[in-house]
Amino acid sequence: MKVQHALMLTAGLLLSAPVLAEDGAALMKKNNCSTCHQVANKTVGPALKAIAAKYAGDAGAAAKLEKKVRVGGAGSFGTMPMPATPAKVSDGDIKTMVAHILATK
């Protein structure tokens, strides 16, 4: 019985991974992140692919990026500052968007 539960949980998590990526993209669009960040091209801010590449292999990347998205900052990709994210955007939504960014290939 425990094995069946573990298998169902594992299958559920595997099937939900693509949904999380889609949710991250949708949240980025909803919160106007795509105004400054495109998938492959640098505009006002760095491309999502460039962010993912810079933080690849960094175990603390998610926490660093979640903080930067929440409070803003500058210096990682040039001098243009990233504004703080409005308080109406939940920490959970930020986690989902950062996971989406780090998964961008």
Helices and strands as residue ranges (DSSP letters): H 2-30, G 33-35, H 48-55, H 61-71, H 91-103
